[in-house]
Amino acid sequence: MQLMQEALARAHMHERLHHAVAERRAMRLAVAQRMQRRAERASLRARRALAMAVMQ
């Protein structure tokens, strides 16, 4: 009986660890996507500013 409880506890810990890793991975992906969008907007602004400077 004790072994079964230990195995259950170990499985539960493993599941929680797995969940935490997946959550961290999702968080990193969200941050990377946000940074990419910010970089794309900055690139567009720079391109627009360059076009305006060339026009004058």
N, C-alpha and C positions, 0 to 999 in steps of 0.2 A: 504493500500500500504506500509506504514511504517513497519507494522508487517511482511509483506512478505520479505522486504529487511533485517530486523533483523534476521529472520529465515534463510535466505539465507547466511548471514554473519556468523551466528552461525554454520551452517552446514559446511561452508567453513573452519572455524577455527577448527572445530572438525576433518575434513578430514586432515588438515595440521598437527594437533597434532598426529593423528593416523599414518600418514606417517612418522613423526619424530620418533615416538616410534618404528615403524617397522625398520627404518633405523638404529637406535641405536642397536636394537636386532641383526640385520644382521652384524653390525660392531663388536659387542661382540663375535658373533659366529666365524667370520673370525679371530679375535685375538686369541680365544681359540684354533682354529684349528692350527694356526701358532705355538702357544706355545706347543701344543701336538706333532707336527712334530719335533720341536726342542728337546723336551724331549726324543722322540723316537730315534733321531740321537745320542743324548748324551748317552743314554742307550746302543746303539749299540757300540759306541766308548769305553765305559767303559767295556763292555763284551769282546770286542776285546783285549783291554789292559790287562784284567785279563787273558785271554787265552794265550797271549804272555808271561806274567809273569810266568804262570804255566808251559809253555813249556820249559823255560830256566832252 
